[in-house]
Amino acid sequence: MCPQAKTYLGMQAIFSSPAMQELLGLVERIAQTNAAVLITGESGSGKELIARAVHHYSLRCSRPWVDVSCAALPEHLVESELFGYEKGAFSGADSPKPGLFELANHGTLFLDEVGELEPRMQVKLLRVLDGVAYYRLGGTRKVTVDVRVVAATNQDLERMVEAGQFRGDLYHRLGQISLRVPPLRERREDIVPIAKHFLTQANPRMSFSDDALAALEQYSWPGNVRELRNVITKAAVLARELEIGGDDLILKRPRLATDTGARLTMPTANLDGMEKTTILRVLAETNGHQQKAAELLGISRRTLSRKLKLYGREAVRQSCAS
């Protein structure tokens, strides 16, 4: 099947797999409603692309599109960024500022990494989603907006609800319609078309050898499309010939026990125990560097910090000393 290419708010979608065709077909149908949409999927799988497609096909497509990463905002700034503030609300507030909800009025607000919102903000977001007017920070006049919210997360929100880390009512409100973006390993028909697209962007004179294409298709792509872009960009820069061979592709090998000289044992505890073991192992491998560990784990620094607090200082200290 020939690859298809579509552009959503400046972001290009290249796909050939039945899975992505089915997903985008579903997006076209649900986009015509005003229902909130929750997009789930692994880091780098293309959740923002699907969010942009929802706005592109919606009846609000000519209205504002506003996006924000909840993990990128410091906790003390989340409320003022989302809901705005009035002059004098805090030190440095020299003039009033509308929040992102106001900027997205009659359009779409995309909340990426929504699982990072702390409990107090979850309550306020739920009230706004239910149509309740709100105040800007330091304000006395209520603000009412008409905004469609599309949220995305690479976390298991249902499990977070069970663990008391995310409000169940907000989870159900955000997920009036839920969309799952399949990881790249589940849609291998898309790998080569996307790789060729990235190579054309990097150097249109270059091409792939047959062994390079085979290597791309066989790799598991734990970092999904983001990792694929990185690998192709590196190969285009470092390859000595205009044809990229398999040896030009820098792909991560699965980690084996012999790589570290340590015996790796399979955890027999529940999923929480497996998660803890993985996080502490990666933290030890990065010599306690939390930012590097978070990037390798595919989670935000804030999420990693929160989990380490749950494990306790002693467990973290022992993992880094081992």
C-alpha positions as semicolon CSV with decimal commas, in nm:
position;residue;x (nm);y (nm);z (nm)
1;M;0,000;0,000;0,000
2;C;0,137;0,342;-0,096
3;P;0,225;0,569;0,196
4;Q;-0,003;0,864;0,261
5;A;0,109;1,208;0,373
6;K;-0,112;1,462;0,545
7;T;-0,032;1,784;0,728
8;Y;-0,204;1,887;1,049
9;L;-0,126;2,239;1,176
10;G;0,220;2,227;1,021
11;M;0,303;1,876;1,145
12;Q;0,327;1,611;0,873
13;A;0,184;1,263;0,914
14;I;0,340;0,983;0,706
15;F;0,159;0,653;0,735
16;S;0,088;0,333;0,548
17;S;-0,021;0,088;0,817
18;P;-0,382;-0,023;0,862
19;A;-0,355;0,071;1,231
20;M;-0,283;0,438;1,157
21;Q;-0,538;0,455;0,876
22;E;-0,801;0,322;1,116
23;L;-0,696;0,565;1,389
24;L;-0,705;0,871;1,162
25;G;-1,039;0,760;1,022
26;L;-1,173;0,749;1,377
27;V;-1,023;1,094;1,443
28;E;-1,215;1,240;1,147
29;R;-1,542;1,109;1,290
30;I;-1,500;1,210;1,653
31;A;-1,350;1,550;1,564
32;Q;-1,693;1,675;1,458
33;T;-1,817;1,653;1,818
34;N;-1,730;1,872;2,117
35;A;-1,636;1,578;2,340
36;A;-1,310;1,592;2,534
37;V;-1,046;1,357;2,394
38;L;-0,778;1,169;2,586
39;I;-0,488;1,042;2,376
40;T;-0,265;0,773;2,523
41;G;0,050;0,613;2,393
42;E;0,420;0,570;2,451
43;S;0,659;0,863;2,449
44;G;0,746;0,968;2,095
45;S;0,463;0,771;1,932
46;G;0,286;1,074;1,784
47;K;0,022;1,181;2,035
48;E;0,057;1,550;1,950
49;L;0,011;1,471;1,582
50;I;-0,321;1,301;1,660
51;A;-0,425;1,596;1,879
52;R;-0,355;1,835;1,593
53;A;-0,555;1,610;1,360
54;V;-0,853;1,634;1,599
55;H;-0,845;2,014;1,573
56;H;-0,781;2,002;1,196
57;Y;-1,095;1,799;1,130
58;S;-1,312;1,971;1,391
59;L;-1,571;2,244;1,348
60;R;-1,330;2,467;1,543
61;C;-1,051;2,433;1,286
62;S;-1,059;2,807;1,202
63;R;-1,041;2,901;1,569
64;P;-0,737;2,906;1,802
65;W;-0,518;2,605;1,865
66;V;-0,324;2,638;2,192
67;D;-0,089;2,370;2,327
68;V;0,104;2,333;2,649
69;S;0,309;2,062;2,819
70;C;0,194;2,027;3,179
71;A;0,531;1,872;3,268
72;A;0,722;2,173;3,133
73;L;0,546;2,420;3,363
74;P;0,684;2,468;3,716
75;E;0,416;2,374;3,969
76;H;0,386;2,730;4,102
77;L;0,315;2,865;3,752
78;V;0,059;2,611;3,630
79;E;-0,246;2,798;3,763
80;S;-0,139;3,139;3,631
81;E;-0,051;2,994;3,290
82;L;-0,376;2,806;3,247
83;F;-0,615;3,058;3,402
84;G;-0,427;3,388;3,381
85;Y;-0,373;3,656;3,643
86;E;-0,458;4,017;3,721
87;K;-0,219;4,304;3,780
88;G;-0,072;4,283;4,127
89;A;-0,170;3,919;4,179
90;F;0,189;3,845;4,279
91;S;0,531;4,003;4,270
92;G;0,619;4,083;3,908
93;A;0,259;4,083;3,783
94;D;0,280;4,435;3,641
95;S;-0,008;4,389;3,399
96;P;-0,298;4,146;3,357
97;K;-0,242;3,835;3,147
98;P;-0,506;3,605;2,998
99;G;-0,457;3,235;3,061
100;L;-0,432;2,964;2,799
101;F;-0,801;2,880;2,840
102;E;-0,892;3,235;2,739
103;L;-0,649;3,230;2,448
104;A;-0,809;2,907;2,326
105;N;-1,167;3,039;2,357
106;H;-1,393;2,884;2,089
107;G;-1,096;2,669;1,982
108;T;-0,892;2,376;2,114
109;L;-0,660;2,355;2,413
110;F;-0,412;2,066;2,404
111;L;-0,284;1,958;2,746
112;D;0,017;1,734;2,689
113;E;0,143;1,515;2,975
114;V;-0,175;1,584;3,169
115;G;-0,082;1,317;3,425
116;E;0,172;1,561;3,568
117;L;-0,091;1,797;3,710
118;E;-0,086;1,813;4,089
119;P;-0,412;1,737;4,279
120;R;-0,521;2,098;4,341
121;M;-0,497;2,182;3,972
122;Q;-0,683;1,863;3,884
123;V;-0,980;1,991;4,087
124;K;-0,980;2,332;3,916
125;L;-0,942;2,178;3,571
126;L;-1,238;1,948;3,636
127;R;-1,460;2,243;3,732
128;V;-1,367;2,434;3,416
129;L;-1,431;2,126;3,202
130;D;-1,775;2,103;3,362
131;G;-1,847;2,458;3,241
132;V;-1,798;2,638;3,573
133;A;-1,671;2,997;3,540
134;Y;-1,341;3,068;3,709
135;Y;-1,133;3,361;3,836
136;R;-0,798;3,470;3,708
137;L;-0,534;3,456;3,979
138;G;-0,598;3,763;4,196
139;G;-0,912;3,846;3,999
140;T;-1,263;3,943;4,109
141;R;-1,444;3,892;3,777
142;K;-1,541;3,543;3,666
143;V;-1,425;3,419;3,326
144;T;-1,631;3,186;3,110
145;V;-1,481;3,008;2,810
146;D;-1,591;2,770;2,539
147;V;-1,293;2,542;2,484
148;R;-1,255;2,188;2,362
149;V;-0,986;2,012;2,564
150;V;-0,767;1,744;2,412
151;A;-0,528;1,581;2,658
152;A;-0,243;1,335;2,615
153;T;-0,032;1,119;2,842
154;N;0,221;0,837;2,824
155;Q;0,122;0,728;3,174
156;D;-0,139;0,473;3,280
157;L;-0,397;0,712;3,424
158;E;-0,631;0,430;3,519
159;R;-0,360;0,280;3,735
160;M;-0,280;0,625;3,877
161;V;-0,646;0,660;3,974
162;E;-0,632;0,326;4,158
163;A;-0,316;0,443;4,336
164;G;-0,480;0,772;4,437
165;Q;-0,242;0,977;4,222
166;F;-0,503;1,107;3,975
167;R;-0,868;1,199;4,026
168;G;-1,108;0,941;3,890
169;D;-1,372;1,201;3,803
170;L;-1,120;1,404;3,602
171;Y;-0,996;1,090;3,426
172;H;-1,348;1,007;3,310
173;R;-1,418;1,370;3,215
174;L;-1,103;1,395;3,003
175;G;-1,162;1,058;2,844
176;Q;-1,510;1,106;2,704
177;I;-1,340;0,972;2,395
178;S;-1,012;0,782;2,431
179;L;-0,765;0,726;2,150
180;R;-0,457;0,505;2,172
181;V;-0,165;0,575;1,941
182;P;0,007;0,242;1,865
183;P;0,385;0,230;1,912
184;L;0,600;0,206;1,601
185;R;0,672;-0,164;1,658
186;E;0,299;-0,234;1,615
187;R;0,285;-0,057;1,278
188;R;0,602;-0,163;1,102
189;E;0,459;-0,066;0,763
190;D;0,514;0,296;0,867
191;I;0,883;0,265;0,959
192;V;1,039;0,285;0,612
193;P;0,811;0,564;0,477
194;I;0,877;0,776;0,787
195;A;1,251;0,704;0,771
196;K;1,263;0,810;0,404
197;H;1,073;1,127;0,492
198;F;1,324;1,215;0,764
199;L;1,615;1,137;0,531
200;T;1,472;1,365;0,264
201;Q;1,452;1,642;0,522
202;A;1,811;1,583;0,634
203;N;1,968;1,534;0,289
204;P;1,749;1,479;-0,019
205;R;2,045;1,336;-0,214
206;M;2,085;1,038;0,018
207;S;1,915;0,698;0,011
208;F;1,908;0,372;0,208
209;S;2,069;0,040;0,115
210;D;1,863;-0,278;0,136
211;D;2,040;-0,390;0,454
212;A;1,972;-0,052;0,614
213;L;1,602;-0,078;0,535
214;A;1,595;-0,431;0,677
215;A;1,766;-0,313;0,995
216;L;1,516;-0,030;1,036
217;E;1,220;-0,264;0,994
218;Q;1,355;-0,525;1,237
219;Y;1,445;-0,285;1,518
220;S;1,191;-0,253;1,805
221;W;1,206;0,133;1,830
222;P;1,150;0,176;2,204
223;G;1,169;0,554;2,152
224;N;0,922;0,535;1,862
225;V;0,911;0,808;1,595
226;R;1,126;1,047;1,798
227;E;1,403;0,787;1,816
228;L;1,366;0,709;1,446
229;R;1,416;1,075;1,357
230;N;1,725;1,089;1,577
231;V;1,879;0,778;1,421
232;I;1,818;0,898;1,064
233;T;1,952;1,247;1,136
234;K;2,272;1,102;1,285
235;A;2,316;0,862;0,992
236;A;2,271;1,142;0,738
237;V;2,542;1,345;0,911
238;L;2,792;1,068;0,979
239;A;2,760;0,844;0,669
240;R;3,057;0,869;0,432
241;E;2,856;0,773;0,125
242;L;2,532;0,901;-0,019
243;E;2,381;0,557;0,038
244;I;2,325;0,483;0,406
245;G;2,418;0,126;0,495
246;G;2,320;-0,084;0,794
247;D;2,651;-0,003;0,963
248;D;2,567;0,368;0,949
249;L;2,263;0,322;1,172
250;I;2,329;0,365;1,543
251;L;2,071;0,140;1,704
252;K;2,060;0,045;2,070
253;R;2,118;-0,320;2,144
254;P;1,906;-0,497;2,407
255;R;2,089;-0,487;2,739
256;L;2,213;-0,830;2,852
257;A;2,350;-0,946;3,187
258;T;2,695;-0,989;3,032
259;D;2,699;-0,618;2,938
260;T;2,735;-0,515;3,302
261;G;2,882;-0,826;3,458
262;A;2,585;-0,837;3,690
263;R;2,315;-1,098;3,715
264;L;1,973;-0,964;3,623
265;T;1,683;-1,133;3,794
266;M;1,322;-1,109;3,688
267;P;1,115;-0,935;3,953
268;T;0,838;-1,156;4,087
269;A;0,647;-0,876;4,258
270;N;0,360;-0,681;4,112
271;L;0,386;-0,408;3,847
272;D;0,473;-0,146;4,107
273;G;0,767;-0,358;4,218
274;M;0,885;-0,404;3,860
275;E;0,857;-0,030;3,801
276;K;1,057;0,047;4,115
277;T;1,328;-0,202;4,018
278;T;1,358;-0,053;3,670
279;I;1,369;0,307;3,791
280;L;1,634;0,238;4,055
281;R;1,845;0,037;3,807
282;V;1,840;0,318;3,550
283;L;1,917;0,573;3,822
284;A;2,221;0,366;3,924
285;E;2,336;0,341;3,561
286;T;2,327;0,721;3,532
287;N;2,516;0,761;3,860
288;G;2,218;0,926;4,023
289;H;2,165;1,185;3,746
290;Q;1,787;1,226;3,761
291;Q;1,744;1,419;3,434
292;K;1,934;1,156;3,235
293;A;1,745;0,876;3,410
294;A;1,410;1,040;3,333
295;E;1,500;1,073;2,964
296;L;1,603;0,706;2,944
297;L;1,283;0,599;3,119
298;G;1,066;0,817;2,895
299;I;0,911;1,007;3,186
300;S;0,937;1,363;3,309
301;R;1,181;1,475;3,576
302;R;0,884;1,566;3,796
303;T;0,738;1,216;3,771
304;L;1,074;1,058;3,853
305;S;1,118;1,288;4,153
306;R;0,772;1,199;4,283
307;K;0,840;0,826;4,255
308;L;1,179;0,852;4,425
309;K;1,013;1,024;4,720
310;L;0,781;0,723;4,749
311;Y;1,075;0,481;4,750
312;G;1,261;0,670;5,024
313;R;1,614;0,805;5,047
314;E;1,767;0,479;5,166
315;A;1,649;0,278;4,866
316;V;1,778;0,547;4,628
317;R;2,110;0,569;4,811
318;Q;2,162;0,191;4,798
319;S;2,078;0,173;4,427
320;C;2,331;0,444;4,343
321;A;2,596;0,281;4,562
322;S;2,551;-0,065;4,413
